[in-house]
């Protein structure tokens, strides 16, 4: 890991020299000399990192090297900050008032500090050489190069279906007890076992099993873990069991939630899965919501502690899965390694099989360890590479045995997976320690944090092939993909993927992998993780502490990154942020409970803006709450002093005013302003020349009136929540690097907007290559008859919402129209109030990539027909307010991939299509406001009381309970909602 710190310092210094030439005049040569010295030292660190656990002195040397690298960056960054502050910000050099003497003294001081750093580096290099360490140059073609990362782009099928080996009998046994209504005293079924055994995977298989779906009426899945909030857990369950009442949750007291949950489980057969519950105390907080002893409803829990299961219900059915036997272990390994190889020439001979079988045996039958070992070997291609892994595994296993760790062998197998990572991926992995346990980590935000940390730099793109438009976000996705390929983390795919937005929606660490991450974080002094929690009516500041190596380790008092999480209603003492050791912090990430108190914000504010001058990452997501008075929550003017900031996150916060000093953040790459408030914004965003990702609020006010200017954002690649009410459409044509325009609201009628829509529908244009649009309050389609046809067939629009009368959807279908639609990238379409006179299905079914269709008061005719082979990719269909619809015919070969159907307020519809009976066993149907005969058609689905209601998820929050994989799907919550 020291290698990665030094490598990033080398590149970081290079960026500082380029971006701050006006401040580093006269000393840039010395900075470049430090770069060269660090680069020389980096060559020794491959060997030193490999040997540091064997020699205490080497271990301490490596730790010192890390601190020297951090210090080199800090010295230069501090100097730049001081000069920028004296010059009153980044004004032109000739228009400044500056204390010349102070600047001369500052330059003298930095020269002296740089000389000291150079001497220290030379001493460390001599020490490394004296211990026989050799300089190792990274060879071209290794797995850490950018080209290697690009080779990891695959179909990603492994991230959807987890390999399931050895637990078939366990699943049958558990399902039998869950659906057996004769066992009145067995309402709780528990899966117990050590971490990594596959308890959650087994529970997911059961949760989605057809026998379970047929037996129970309602389902809920929550994850408790070690950090949990009682209200979040109750809301998560209530949202799943009673989806129609989701909007009422915010106004319910906890007592009312408990009462309602108790009642619904008495009235319906409910299955509630409580995953990863650690303590009896957690259950005691939830007990009143569960009517133990009632017929029908069941609870399935997973836990590592049998005593927790027996505490919940002494009569529960307790099941303890066994570890895999030798053949099952080998079968799982083969699925993870050999089925995922792209190199057809790769062969495993008898010698290699014997070697691998020995390694698999050392995993002790634990599925997680086997999967992680497979993730290591899938990246190796020769006998010699496999033999090195075998040797390292034996070394790590001996080390675990000598430390006497519980399940030491398993922990060391996981540690080997970290040891095998290229240095860039090690840093990526350690950044995951920012997040609390069991949090679904948003992939796009993770990429942006990696970029801000300097893990992914523009220079990383030098290796790309000419002519390919790869960005830093593309590189970041490759990194996450490789971590997934190595089975170090679990990923979830986007349901509607588009190339430039990325295919991954989120990722998550297994508990044991997170334990490893926190262990390495402490050993490497990478990050300080603090959790402020309330325990037995007292507030405690708790650090995540894990035993490090048995070697006595060098410890620096400096903190480089900080992640602080708070329980609900905890104020706490943040004196830590005022100490000298935090002055060089590069990253500060805060996680709150449901509410951040006024007192807590008043403590955080001076700590950040007075002490953390070198911040590159500041994440204040969910800061504040709606009960703050208007004058309370303003982003301080001092935000402009954080000149090194690359990432500023204010999503879900309640900041109501942003200062004009935000325009001084010249290095900002990502600005997330998706607040829950209606903020007053200065018109300064155009000054952020390096900004690549801009998320605007859903609504905003412009200081001094006028339109928000976006011209000048030359580096902008992604823009979200553009709105014609407060943004000028002309500015879009000036954003020459824009790749994504998300959730753009084109409301009203503007000549520039019409020009933009015609431009975006032009297949030859290079701007706005991926757009999602909402068009409202406009009559443009009645006057521009070809525009809608072009938008539907546009290669650049993937999501489209149109509100208002259209009357005519498209001209008669001919070969030219069919050819146009064949290139359409549209995946989501919502037509509201369109009042179409002709059946829209004959047109829309030609869209080859359409996956979600929402027709709300969109058709005034009496009959709709979906023909054979129509809607080849459609998964979700919603029909609402089609008041004149009488007949709806669907060919048996139409909509082959349909998963969910929602029909509301179609009062004249006589009968549901026969097609629905093929959908119901695999999907969901919700029918409301239709004639009774629709529900009881001889070949249609069962009555509504036995059909599966679509559910809406709770709003996303880091503190909310986790959900199982993306099934059941929720198709109706995607149109222009905050991400």
N, C-alpha and C positions, 0 to 999 in steps of 0.2 A: 504493500500500500504506500510505502514511502516513495516508491518509484512514481506512482500517480501524482502524489503531492508535488514532487519535484518537476515532473513533466508539465503539470498545469501551471506551476510557477514560471517555468521557462516561457510557455506560450503567453501566460498572462502578462509578463513583463514586456514581451514583444508588442502586445496589444496596447499596453500603457504608453510605450514609446511612440507608437504610431498616432494614437488618439490624443496625446497630450504634448505634442512637439513644442507648443508655445510655452509650456511650463517647464519642460525638461531641457530647454536650451542650455548648452554648456555642460550638461552632466549625462546626456543620453549615451555617450561613449562608455561611461562607467557602468551604467545600467546594462548595456549590452555585454560588458565584460563579466558582470555577475551572471548574465544569461549563459555565457560560454562556460563559466566555472560550474554552474548547476548542471548544464548539459553533460559535462565531463563526469560529474559525480553520478549522474543518472545511469551511466553505463555500468557502474559497479553495483547498482541497487537490485538488479535482477538476481545476482548471486547472493547479495546480502539478505534480501527478503526471504530467499529460500532457506538460509542458514540461521536466521536470527533466533528461531525457537530452540536451536541446539546450543547456542553460546550466549550467555547473559551479556557479555560485553558488546557483542554484535547487536543484540537486541537494543541495548541502550544507545549505541551509535546510530542505529536506524531511527530511533525516536528523536535524537538530536538533529539528524538530517532533516526530518520533517519540520522541526521548529525553525531551522535556519531558512528553509524554503518559504515557510509562512512569513518569516520576518522580512525576507527580501521584498516580497510583494507589499507587505504592510508599510515598510519604510517609504517606498516610492508613492504608494497611494496616499499616505499621510501628508507627504510633501505636496502632492498635487492638490489635496484638499485645502491645505493651509494657504497656498498661493491663490487658489480660486476664491476662497473666502475673503482674502485681503483685497482682491480686485473687484469685489462686489458681484461675483458671479462670472459668467462666461461672456463678458462684453469684449468688444474689439480692444486689442492691446493699446491702441493709440488713444482710446477714450476711457482712461481709467485714472483713478487717483490711488497711488500705492505708496506705502512706506518703503523707500528704496533700501534703507539700512536693514530693515527687518527681512527683506527678501534676500539680501546678500548674506546675512547671518544664517538664514534657513538653507541657502545653497551650500554654505560652508559646512553646516551640520550634516546635511544628507551625504556630502562627499565623505565626511569622516565615518558616518555609519556604514556606507557602502564599502569602504576600505576594511572596516572591521568584519563585515560579512564575508568579504573575499578571503581574508585571513582565516576565518573560521572554516570556510569551505575547504581551503587547502589543507588545514590540519585534519579535517575529517577524511579527506581523500587519502592522505598519508596513513591514517589509522586503518582505513579499509584495506589498503594495500598490505599493511603490516600483518593483517590476519589472513593473508593469502587469498583474498577475494579478487576475482578476475572481472575485467570489463567485458560485458556481453552486449553486443549490438543486436537490436531487433532485426531479425531476418525478414526479408521481403516474402510475403506469402503466408505469414503466420496468421493465426486466428484473430489477432488484434487489429489487423489492418482494415481499412475501410472497404476494400474490395471483398474481403472475407465476410464482412457484415452484410454486404449486399447479396451474397450467395445464400444468406439465411432467409430470403424472401420465399416463402412456400405457401401452400394452400391453407395452412393453419388449422387443418381439420382436427388435430389433436387437442386444440383448446376447447372444442365443443363437447366431445364425448370422452370422458375419462375412461381409461382402460380399467376394466373391472374383472379381477381374477380372484378366485378362491373363496368368495363370500356368497355363492349362490344358495347354499343350504342355510346360511345365517339369514339371508333375506326371506326365504320361505318361512322360516320359524317365526321371525318377527312379524311378517304380514299376517300369519295365522292368528297370532295373539291380538293384533290390532283390529281385525275384522270379526273376531269371535265375540258375539254379543252374549253368549251364555256365561262368559267369565265376568260376572258382575263386580267382582272384587279386583279386577285387573284393569284399571283405567290408565295406569302409568306403565309404559314400556321403556326400559332404559338400556342404552348401549354404553358399556363401560370398557375402558382400556387406555393404554398409554398413548401419548402423542405420536402421531405418524402411523397409527395402526389402520386408519381408514374409516373411522367412526362416522365422520361427516359425509364421506362419499357413500357409505352404506345407507345413511339416513336419506340422502338425496335420491338414491335409486328407489327406496321405498316410497318416498314422498310423491314421486312421479309415476309409480307403478299403476297400471290400469286397474288392478283389483282395488287398490286404495281409492282411486278416483271414482270408481263405481260405488263404493261403499259409503263414503262420507259426502256431506253436502257442502261444507266449507273448509277452507284450509288456511293455515297461517304458519309462517316460518320466521323465527327470531333467533338472533345470536346474542348470548349474554356476555361471555368472556369475563375478564377480570375488571374491566372498566365499563360501567354501564350506568344508565340513568333510568330510574323506574318509570318515569312518564314516557320516555322514548320507547321503552319496551312495550308498555300498554298500548300506546298509539300504534305501534307497528302491528300488533296482533289485531287490534280493533279495525284498522284500515283493511286488513285482509279478510276478516270475517264479516264485516258489515260495510262493504265498499260504498253503498249508497249514502252513508252518513258521514263520509269523510270530511265534508265541509263543516260539520258540526264539532269536530274534534277540538279545534282551537279554543272553543268556549266552554269545554267541559272541564270540571275539576277532576282530580285524580280519583276521588271517591265515586264520582258519577261514571267514569270510565270503567272502574272495577265492577260496579253494579251492572252496567250494560254488557260487559264481557261475560260475567257470570250468567246473565239471563240468556244470551244467545247460545251459549254452550248447553243450556238446559233445553232450549227449544229446538235446536238442530244438531245433527251429528257433525261434530267438528273435530278435525285433527290439527293439533297445535304441536309443532316441532320446536323444542327449546334446545338449541345447539350450543355445545361448549359451555355448560354451566359449571362454575368452579366451586361455589360456596353454598352452604345451607342458608346463609344470610340473604343471598340473592333470591332464593325460593321463598323465604319468609316474607319478603317484600311483595311477592306476586301471589301468594297463596290465596288471598281473598277473591281473586278473579277467576278461580277454577273450582267448579262444583264437584269435587272428588266424591265418587260414589254414585253419580248420576249415570243413567244408562245412555249409551250411544257415543258420546264424545270421548276422545282419547288424547293422551299426551305422550309424545315420543321425545325422550331426552338423550343427549350425548354428554358424557362427562368422563373425566379421568379419575374421579373419586367415587368409589362404591358407596361410601358413607353419605354422600350427597343424595344419591338415588334412594337409599333406604330412608333418609330423612324426609324426602318428598312423599314417599308412600311405602311403608314397611311391607305392604303386600304386592309391590310392583313386580313385574316380570323383568328380572335382571339378566341381561345377555352379555357375555364377555367373548367377543370374537378372538380366535386364536391367530397367532402369526402364521404366515404362509409356510407351507412345507417346502421341501427342496424343489419339487417339480413345479409347484405353483409359483415359487420365486423365479425360477428359470423362465417360465411362460410369461410372467409380467415383464421381466427384463427384455426378452425377445421382442415383445410388442413395443416397448419403449425405444429400442435401439434399431433393430433390423428392419422394422416396418417403416421407419422414417428416413432411411438412407436414400439419397439421390444417386449415389455412385454405384451403378450396376456392376462394375468390375470388382467391387469389394467382396472378398470371400473370407469366411472364417474357417480355418483349418482346425485339425484336432488339437494342435498345440495351443492355439488361441482360445478354443472353447474350454480347455482345461483351466487355462489361466483365468478366464472370465467366470467360470463356475466357482472357482475358489473365491473370487472377489464377491460374487453374489452371496455365497454362503456366509461370508463375514458380515453381511447386512442383517443376519439374524432373523430373516423372514419378515422384516418390517417394510411394508410397501413404500413408505416415503423414502427410506434409505435406498431401496432398490431403484426407485424412479430417479432419484438424484444421481446415483452412480451411473445409470443409463444416460442421463443428461450430460455427464462428463464424457463418456466413451463415444457418444454419437458424434462428437466433434473430432475424434481421433481416427486416423486412417491407415496407420501402419502398425506392425507388430511392436516396433521399438516404442512408439507412443503408448500403446497399451501396457507395455512392460513398465514404463515409467509411472503410469497411474497405479499399477500394482505395487510397485515399491513405495510410492507415496502413501498409499492406503495402509500398508503395513506399518509405516512410520507413524502415521496419525493414530492408528489403533493402539500401538504401544504407548504413545503419549497419553491417550485417554485412559488406558489401564493404569499408568503410573500416577495419574491424578486422582484415581478412584472416583471418577464422575459417574453419576447414575446414568445408565444406558450409555456409558462412555463410548462404546463402539459406534453406536448410531450417531451420536453427536460428532464424532470425528469423521465419519463418512460425509456428513453434511459440511464439515469444515474443509474437507478435501475439495468439495465443489467450489468453495470460495477461493481456496489456494490456486485452483486451476484457471481462474478467470484472468483475462488480460487486464492490465491496470485500469483502463477506462471503465470496464464493466465493474471492477471492484468499487470504484467511486460511485457509479450508478446504483449499485446494490446498497451501499452504506447510506445513501440519501433516503432510502426507504425507511430508515430508522426514525425519520421525522414524524411518521404517522402513528397514531394510537393503534392498539391491537384490533384486529378484525375489521379495519377500515377498508372499504373499496377505494382504491387510489385512482383518481381520474388520470387516464393516460396522457391526454393533451397537456394538462397542467404539469404533470411530472416532466414531460419533455421540456417545457418552458423553464422549470426550475433547474434542470440539468444545464440548459443553455446559460442561464443567469449565473450559475456556479462556475462556469468556465469549463465544464466537463466536455461540452460540445462547442467547439470554436469554429469560426469561418474557415480557418486553415485546415480543418478536418476534411474539407471538400476538395482539397487539391488532388486527391487520388481518384476522384470520380472520372468516369469516361467522358470525353468531350461530347458535347451536344445533349447531354442529359441534364434535366432541370432538377437536380437534387438540392434540397435545402437542408438547413440544420435540423428542422423537424423530421425530415426524411431519415437523416442519420440517427436521430434519437429513436425513431421507430425501429430501425434496424437493431439498435442496442437492446431495446426492450424485447424484441423478437428473439434475439440470441439468449437473453436471460430465460425466456420462456422455453426455448428449445433445449436449454440445459436443465429444465425442470426446477429452476431455482424459485420461480414464482408462478402463480396461476393467472391467466389472462382471460378476459371476456371480450368477445368481438362486438363491434358495432352491428346493430341490426340492419342499418341501411348504409353500408360502407361506401365512401367515395375515395378515390385515390389520394387526393391531396389532403383530405381530412384525416386519413389514417384508418387502419382497420381495427385497431384496438380501442375499446371503450374504457376499460379499467384493468387494474391488476391487483393482486392481493398476495400477501405472504402467509404461508402456513405458520402456525404458532412456533414450531421448532426452528424454522428458518428465520423467523423474527428474533427468537432468542439468540441465534447465531449472529444475526445482524447487530443486535445490541451489544453482544460480547465483543465483536470486532470493533464496533464504534468506540468502546471504552479502551480497548487495547491500543487502538490507533489514534486516540485523542481526536477523533474526527468530529464528534458531535456531543453536546450535553443535552440529555433528555430529562426533563423535570415534569412531574405530575403533581399538581396542587389539588388535594382532595380533602373532603370532609369525612372524618372517621369518628363515629361515636360522639357527634356534636362538637368535635374539635377539628381544627384545620391543621393539616400536615403538609409539609413540602417534602415530596418523596422523589428521590432520584432513582432511575432504573439502574440498579447495580448488579453486575454479573461478575463472577470470578474471572480474572484474566489469567494469563499464563502463569505457571508456577515460578517462572523466572521473576526476580525482582525487577520491576520495570521503571524506566526513566519516566517521570511525569512532569509535564509542563503545567504551570498554573494558567496558561493562556487558554481561553475558550474561543474556538473558531466558528462554531455553529451552535445554535440554540433552538430547541423545540420545547415549548411550555404548553401543557394542557391543564385546563381548569375544570373541576366539577361544577355543577350548577350551584349558583348562589354562594360561591366561595370568593372572598376578597383576597386575602393572603398578603404575604410580605414579599415584595419584589426587590428587596435590597440587593439581591444577587446582581441585578442589572446595573447597579451603581458602582460595582467594584472595578478596580483597575484591570482585572483579568479579562473583562468582557470588552475592552476597548477595541480589540481587533476582530470582533465578531463580523463574519461575512453574511450570515444568514440568520434571520429571526422569524420563526413560524409560531403562531399562536393558535391553539384550539380551545374553544369555549364550550361550556354547557349550553343550556337553552337560552340563558340570558347572561350578558356581561353587565355587571353592576356599574353604576356611575363612579363609585369609589375605585373600582379596578381600573377603569379607563384612565382616571386621573393619576393612578400610579404608573401605568404603562407609558403614558404620553411623555413625561419628562425623561424617563429611562431611555426610551428609544431616541428621541430627538436631541437629547443633550449628551448622551454617552456613546451611542453606536454610530460613529461618523463614517465607518468604512463599509456599511451595509451594502450588499449587492442584492439581497432578497429580503423583502418585507411583506409578510402575508398577514393581513388583519381581517381575514375572512370571518364573517358573522359577528363583527365587533358591534357592540351596542344592541339596543332593542327599541321597539317602537314607543316605549314609555319614556324615553329620554325627551326632555323638552327641546324645542326647536333650536335654542341657543347653545345646547350642551355639546352636541357631537359634530364638531367641525375638525377637518383635517388641519393640523397646525401649519402655519406659514413656514415653520422650520423644516418641513418636508423637502423644501428646495435645497437645504444644506446637504442632503444625502446624495451627493453628486455621483457616487459610484453605483447607484441603484440601477439594477437591470430588470428587476421584477417587482411590481407593486400590485398586490391583490386586495381588493376591497369588496369582493363578491359577498352578497347576502348581508352586508353591513348596513348601518343606518346613518352614515355620514350624509349630512344635508347641505354641506358646502365644501367646495374644494378651493384651495388658494391658488392665486395666479403663479406662485413660486413653483408650481408643479411643472411649469414650462422650462425650468432650469435643469431638469433631469435629462441631460443630453445623451446619456448612455442607455436610457430605458429601452428595453426590448419588448416587454409585455406590460400592458396597463389594463387591468381588469376593473371596470367601473360598474359592474352589474349589481348595484346596490338595491336594497329594498325600499329606499327612500326616493324622493323626487329632488335630486340635488341641484343646487345652483352652481354652474360651472363657468370658469373663466374661459375666454376664447383664445387659449394658448396652445392647444394640442398640436397645432401645425408646426410648432418649434421642435418637436421631438423627432429629429431627422433620422434616428436609428430605430424608431419604433417599428416592430414587425407584427405585433398582435394587439389589436385594440378592441376591447369589449365595452360598448357604450351602455348606459342604463336603459331600462325599458322606457323611461320618460325622464326628461330633464328640463332645466331652465337655463337660459344663457344670460350671463352677467352683461348688463347694459343692452340687452336685447339683440336682435339680429339673428343670423344663422351661424351655426357652429362651423368654423372653417377647418377643412381637412386637407386643403392643398398644402403641399410642402412635406407631406409624409411620404417621402420618396422610397423608403424601405418597407412600407406597409405591405404585408402579405395576406393578412386576414382582418376583416372588419365585420363586427357583429352588431346588430340592432341599429343599423342605419335607418333613419326615419325622415321622410320628406317634410314633416312639420318643422324640424329644426336643423336639417342638413340640406345643403345645396347639391342637387343631382349633378351639376356641372363638375363638382369636385371629383366625382368618381372617375371621370375621364383623365384626370391628372395623376391618379394613383397607378403609375405605370407598372408596379410590381405586384399589384393585387391579384391573388390567386383565388381567394374565397370571399364571397359576400354573403354572410349568413343572416337569416331572419330579417332581411331588408323589407321595410314597410313602405311601399309606394302608394301612398294614400292621397286622394284628391286628383285633380287633373292639372298637369304641368307640361308645357311643351318639351322641356328638357327631359322629363320623365318618359315621355313617348319616344324621344330620340334614344334614350338609354335602353328602353325595352326592345326597340328595333335593333340596337347595337348588340345587345346580349343574345338576341335570337339569330344573329348572323353567324353561321358555322365557321366563317373564316377569321373572325376577330380573335385577338389574343388576350384581351382583358376579360375580367369577370369569368374565369374559366369554370368556376363552380359556385353556383348561386342558389339561395333559397329565398323566395319572394312571397310577400303578401300584398295583394293589390286590392284596394278598397275605395269606395266612394268615387268611382270613375266610370265614365261612359265611353272609354276609349275603344272598347271592343265592338261597340255598336257602330262606331265611326271608322275604325281601322279593322276591317273584316279579316284581313290576313294575319293580323298580329297574334291572335290566340292560337291559330294553327301553327305558326312558327314557334311560339313558346312551348307548345305541347311536344313538338318534335325537336326541340333544341337540345343540343349535346351538352350545353353548359348549365342547364337548370335541372336540379335534382329534387327540388321541393317547391310546390306552388300552391298558394291559397288565393282564391279569388272570391271576393264578397261583392254582391250586387248583380243586377240583371245582365244577362248575356243574350238570352233568347235563342241565338244560333251558335252552336258549339263549333261547327266546322263545315266547310263546303262538302258536297257529295264526295264520297271516298273514290279516288281513282288511283292509278298506278303511281302518280307523282306524290300523292298524299301518303300512300303506304310506304313508299321509299323514304319520305321525310320522317315518318314515325318510327321506322326501323332503326334510326340512329338516335332515338330519344334516350336521354339518361334519366328521365323523370321517374323517381321512386315513390314520391308521396304527393297526392293531389287532394285538395279540399275545395269543393264548389259549394258556396253558401248563398242562398237567395238568387240563384241563377235564372230560375223561371224558364228553363228550357222547354220548348214545345215538342222537339223531336227527341226520341230515345237516345240518350248519350252513350249507352253501352256499346253500340255498334262502332263508335269512334274510339272510346277509351280502351276497349278490349284489344286494340291494335298496339298499344304501348307496351313494348317488350319487357321493360324493367320495372313497371309499376308494381309496387308491393303493398301500398296502402291507399285506399280510396274512401273518401268521406263525401257523401252527397246529402246536403242539408237544405231542404226546400229548394232543391236544384232542378226538379223536373215536375211539370204540371200535366203530363200526359197520363194515359190509363194503363199502358202496357210497356214492359221492358223485356228485352230478350238478350241473353248472353249465349253466344253461339259456340260451337265446338272449337277448341283450341284457343279460345279467347282468354285474356288475362293469364298468360302462362306463369307469371311470377307472383300474382296477387296473394297476399297472406291475410290482410285485414280489410274488411268491408263494413262500412257503416252507412245505413240508410235512415234518414230522419226527416220527418215532416213532408213526406211525399203523399200529400193528402188525397190526390186523385188516383193513385196507383191501385189498380184492381188485379191485374195479372202480371206475374213475374215468372218467365220461363228461363230455366238454366239447363243447357245441355250437359249431359253426364260427363263430357270430356272438357268442359270449361272449368276454369279456376282449379287446376290440379293441386295447387299448393296452399289452398285456403285453410287458415287456422282459426280465425275468429270472425264472427258475424254479429253485428248489433243492428237491430231493427226497432225503431221507436216512432210512434205517432204516425203510422201508416194505416189509417183507420178503415180504409176500404179494401185493403189487400185480402183477397179471398182465401188463398192457400199458399203455403210455403213451397218452394221448389223441392222436388225429390232429392236434388243434389245435397240438401242439408243433412240427410240421414247418413251420408258418407262422411260428412265433416265432423259430426258430433262426437264420435268415439275418440277422435284425435285432437279436437279443439274445443272451442267455447261458443255458445250461442246465448244471446240475450235478446229477449223479445218483450216489448212493452207497447201498449196502446194500439194493439191490432185485434181484429175480431177473434172470438174464441175458437172458431173452427180452424184458424191458422195453427193453433197449438195442438189440435187433436186430429189433424189430417192423418189418414191411415198409414201413410208412408213418411210422415214427417216426424221430428223428434218428440220425445216425451214432453209432458206438460212443463211449464216454466219452473215449477217448484222443484223439479228434478234436474233442470238444466244448470249449467255452470254460469254464474254471473261474472261478467268482466269486472276486474278490480282495478282501482287506481292506486299507485304506490304513494306512500308518504313522501312529502317533499324531501329532496336529497339534503342530507346533512351529515357531516363527519361523525356526529354522535348518534346517528340513527342506527337501529339494528340492521344487521346484514340480511340479505335475502338469498335464497337459493339461485341457481342459474336461471337465465332469462326465460323461464317457462313456469307458470302461465305468462303469456305475453300481454302487454298492455298497449294496445294500438292507438288509444284515443287521447293520449296525453302529450303528443309530440308537437302539435301545431303551435309554433311560435310561443313556447313557454321557456322560462329561464333554464339554462342547462345546469 
